[in-house]
Amino acid sequence: MEEEGLESTEGRDLVTERKAVVFEGNVRELAMMKPVTTCTVKGCSQPVSLNTKYSGTAIYLKWICGKGHMLKKWCSQPKVKGRLSGDFLLAAAILTSGNNYEKVKLLFRFFGMGITARTAFFHIQGKHCVPIITDYFQDMICKNREKVIGKTVTIADKQMEVNLPSLHTGELETFHEAILMYCAKQYAYTYPIYKARNTLAALDYQHHKDRPLLKIKTGEPQLHRTWSKRSSTWSTYQEREPKQYQYIPEMMIDMIEDFKSSDTPLTAPSKMSPSDPRKLKRTKSRHHQQNFFFRKRNPATWIHLQIGKIQLEVPERSVYYVYCSNTQSASNLEKTLTVPSSSSKSLTIIRKGTIGKSVLLFDMKFDCT
């Protein structure tokens, strides 16, 4: 009867009822707390009510009397440097599992649970996850190099593929599948996150490529059947044991330790690495090629042009707006707009006017020679 009472859902909306991430140690702590029904503050005997508050993936419980005295407080998660452990681990798990923040956020929304704040998520993965992933990757490279010291390594090239017609690309395709698992094509990533996700794919492939074959009760390898659309035939392959990801818990522990030992606030601006492409400016100096964008008045067709090099296929006479980076670029544009010598078209340009400092109005005509 007692178990049936605990399992009763009468009067509860299981869908909209809020959920939270709870650590086992915190649940044990809550179970050991003595129940409080009246205020224990001297001179106050008001009844105590239980208040709940949600923050990220956690839930807070507060025992408060009618006069506002808070007698006890409990949180479903331990904190690390003032931050909820569940929020930090969730951010690390989203990255290391190849998931996407927005998709997990939508999942939790349907499930009825809060999630790590978006800004906190990107700070955690950029400052404390990416560096650890890079360290693990470098350590893997060093270990692999030690294995081949003094050995002959053969690298296949295109000539070998011609000489070996039976050479297949199954392992390469397996690695590409791992990359798609961590770095899906339909999402855009910043350079360090894109690099980290590809690194995770390399770690995944390296740790699991040699795992044992899965066997049935008789000891024979377990086979899996698959259909090929290309050849319209069935084929079988031997299944391997499931991936264990034994390196992931160690990696996440190191991420937490990196956060504990860091003197930089989590919300501090991130510094770009010297190799980050975002540090490259569009135009480094006036000696470099300038970029211009042409827009036809009607219809709105964009054409990209570089000084001294023009590749346009516009046979009709049309008026264009020309957007230049500055006034100097606009004046240089008239002098350098030419048609490549290999082109069969000649170009006639008549300047019609100026709109502001960086917009020129041209009448351009391309004639076939």
Protein Blocks (a to p, Z undefined) as FASTA:
>chain_A
ZZmmmmpcghiafklpccddddfklmmmmmmpccdfbdcbehiacdcddddddehjbccd
ddddfkopafbdcdfbdceehiafklmmmmmmmmmnopafklmmmmmmmnopacddfklm
mmmmmmmmmmmmmmmmmmmmmmmmmmmgoiacddddfklmmmmmmbccklmmmmmmmmmm
mmcfkbccdfklmmmmmmmmmmmmmmmmmgccdddfkopacddddddfklopacdddddd
ddfklmmmmmmmmmmmmmmmpcbdfklccdddfklmklpcfblbfkbccddddddfbdcd
dddddehiacdddfbccddddddfblklmmmmmmmgccdfkbcbdcddddfbdehjkbcc
dddddddZZ
